[in-house]
């Protein structure tokens, strides 16, 4: 099977490293977006903004700004899917995995299962945005023409 374009061999080390990399992209970019938003409104950064489900909400300005940061983070993570996963078929899998581990992190941090409706809505919107945009970007690169001849074309 050396002549195949893509290898479909089960590689758990590659998958595990991609999961760790996407978690790093997720929390790194979320931290940057929250720091930027906090700097704009002169608020103090806190881990509660990332892991406390009760922070997100439409009624308070910090809640709305945190929701905006999560949405912008979904767009940033879609770029992470493009650069690190590179497969349109796997975008939904990695997106759900990232958000599942975020759910576990929120549950562990606050010692209770997230029950706020706005938290679940924001996570659903972020999953949809990250998966759809990431898949679109990956599919665009997968469908690019593959040059068969590298020699310059001659005009005859």
matplotlib code that plots the C-alpha trace (Angstrom):
import matplotlib.pyplot as plt

x = [0.0, 2.9, 1.3, -1.7, -2.2, -3.3, -2.5, -5.5, -3.4, -4.6, -2.0, -3.1, 0.0, -0.8, -4.4, -3.5, -0.9, -3.5, -6.0, -3.4, -2.5, -6.1, -6.7, -3.7, -4.9, -8.4, -7.3, -4.4, -6.5, -9.4, -7.0, -5.8, -9.3, -10.4, -7.2, -7.9, -11.5, -10.5, -7.9, -10.4, -12.9, -10.3, -11.5, -9.3, -8.8, -10.0, -10.2, -13.9, -14.3, -13.1, -14.4, -17.4, -20.7, -22.5, -20.4, -21.8, -25.0, -26.9, -27.8, -24.4, -21.6, -18.9, -21.2, -21.8, -18.0, -17.1, -19.7, -18.1, -14.7, -16.0, -17.4, -14.2, -12.3, -14.4, -13.3, -9.7, -9.9, -11.3, -7.9, -6.3, -8.3, -7.0, -3.4, -3.1, -5.8, -6.1, -8.9, -12.4, -13.8, -12.1, -13.1, -16.4, -14.6, -11.9, -14.3, -16.6, -13.5, -12.2, -15.6, -16.1, -12.8, -13.8, -17.1, -15.0, -12.7, -15.7, -17.3, -14.0, -13.3, -16.7, -17.4, -20.8, -22.1, -22.8, -26.5, -26.8, -28.8, -26.6, -23.5, -25.0, -26.2, -22.8, -21.1, -23.5, -23.0, -19.2, -19.2, -21.3, -19.1, -15.8, -16.8, -18.5, -15.8, -13.0, -14.5, -15.0, -11.4, -10.1, -12.2, -11.1, -7.4, -8.2, -9.9, -7.0, -5.6, -2.6, 0.0, 1.0, 3.7, 6.1, 7.7, 6.7, 4.0, 5.2, 3.1, 2.8]
y = [0.0, 2.3, 3.9, 5.4, 9.1, 9.1, 6.5, 5.2, 3.3, 3.5, 5.7, 6.3, 8.4, 10.8, 11.1, 11.7, 14.3, 16.0, 16.0, 17.6, 20.1, 21.1, 21.5, 23.7, 25.8, 26.0, 27.2, 29.3, 31.2, 31.5, 32.9, 35.4, 36.5, 36.9, 38.8, 41.1, 41.7, 42.2, 44.7, 46.6, 46.9, 47.1, 44.0, 41.6, 38.2, 35.1, 31.3, 31.7, 33.2, 30.0, 27.3, 28.7, 28.0, 30.7, 33.6, 33.3, 35.2, 37.8, 40.0, 41.2, 42.9, 40.4, 37.6, 39.0, 39.7, 36.2, 34.8, 36.9, 35.5, 32.0, 32.7, 34.3, 31.3, 28.9, 30.8, 30.7, 27.0, 26.4, 27.7, 25.2, 22.4, 23.6, 23.7, 20.7, 18.2, 18.9, 16.4, 17.6, 14.2, 14.6, 18.2, 17.3, 14.5, 16.8, 19.7, 17.5, 16.0, 19.5, 20.6, 17.3, 17.9, 21.5, 20.1, 17.9, 20.8, 23.0, 20.1, 19.5, 23.3, 24.2, 20.8, 20.7, 19.7, 22.8, 23.5, 27.0, 27.1, 29.9, 27.8, 25.0, 27.3, 29.0, 25.6, 24.3, 27.4, 27.1, 23.5, 24.2, 27.2, 25.4, 22.2, 23.8, 26.4, 24.0, 21.5, 24.1, 25.3, 21.7, 20.7, 23.7, 22.7, 19.0, 19.9, 22.0, 20.8, 18.5, 19.5, 16.6, 18.2, 20.6, 21.7, 25.1, 25.1, 26.0, 28.1, 26.2]
z = [0.0, -0.5, -3.6, -1.8, -1.5, 2.1, 4.7, 6.8, 9.3, 12.9, 14.6, 18.2, 19.0, 16.1, 17.3, 20.9, 19.9, 17.7, 20.6, 23.0, 20.3, 19.7, 23.5, 23.6, 20.7, 22.3, 25.7, 24.4, 21.9, 24.4, 27.0, 24.4, 23.4, 27.0, 27.9, 24.9, 26.0, 29.6, 28.6, 26.5, 29.4, 32.1, 33.9, 35.8, 34.1, 36.0, 35.4, 36.2, 32.7, 31.1, 33.5, 35.4, 33.5, 35.5, 34.1, 30.6, 30.2, 28.3, 31.3, 32.3, 30.3, 31.5, 30.5, 27.0, 26.5, 27.6, 25.1, 22.4, 23.3, 23.1, 19.6, 18.4, 19.8, 17.8, 14.6, 15.8, 16.5, 13.0, 11.8, 14.2, 12.5, 9.1, 10.1, 12.5, 11.5, 7.8, 7.2, 6.6, 7.8, 11.2, 12.0, 13.8, 15.7, 17.0, 17.7, 19.8, 21.6, 22.5, 23.8, 25.7, 27.6, 28.2, 29.7, 32.0, 32.9, 33.8, 35.8, 37.7, 38.3, 39.7, 41.3, 39.7, 36.3, 34.1, 34.2, 32.8, 29.6, 28.2, 28.7, 26.7, 24.0, 23.7, 23.5, 20.8, 18.7, 19.2, 18.2, 15.1, 14.0, 14.7, 12.9, 9.9, 9.3, 10.0, 7.6, 4.9, 5.2, 5.2, 2.2, 0.3, 0.7, 0.0, -3.3, -4.6, -7.9, -7.6, -10.2, -12.3, -14.3, -12.7, -16.0, -17.3, -20.0, -23.5, -25.9, -29.2]

ax = plt.figure().add_subplot(projection="3d")
ax.plot(x, y, z, "-o")
ax.set_aspect("equal")
plt.show()
